[in-house]
C-alpha cells in the first residue's frame, strides 16, 4: 500500500490510526515509506468504529489538512467507502 501512496505522490498531511497493534504497525510503515514527517496520531475510537464515528475522528484531527489517512478496521471503513461511493453498506 505504501508503495502506491508514495508512487502517486499522495503523502498524507495527517495519519490517524486505531490503537490496535496491527493498525499501528501499518500506519508506521506507510508513514515511513511515504515520507510522512508528522507523528502518527493514535485514536482509540477507530477500533470497530462505525462510518459516522470515523468521520467524526477525521473532522477532529484534520484541521487544515487536505489529505488524511485513516488506518482502522472493517466493517466500518468498508461501509464508509461504500457510503462515499454511493453504494449500499454491508
Secondary structure, DSSP 4 states (H G I P E B T S, - for coil): -HHHHHHTT---SEEEE-SSHHHHHHHHHHHHHHT--SPPEE-GGGTT--HHHHHHHHHHHHTT-S-EEEE--TTHHHHHHHHHTT----
